[in-house]
């Protein structure tokens, strides 16, 4: 809900995540991969 109410900035929205455990860090990395291509990604 908070994300939906935030105003876009430069075509996107900021999402602040409080990373306190390695598990949360892994979840955040997965979310980033949804948005961007990982380094070394090659599409055939």
Phi, psi and omega in degrees: 000315179299319180299317181295329182277344182286149181274138178296148177225121182053041177081008181210183178231149178271139177231115180266128182235127179275101184269111183242348182223158176300328179294317178295320178301316178297321177297318179296318178300320178295320177297319179297320180295333176294322184275326184231162175277134176296153177300135180087001179291129178233129178262126182259000000 
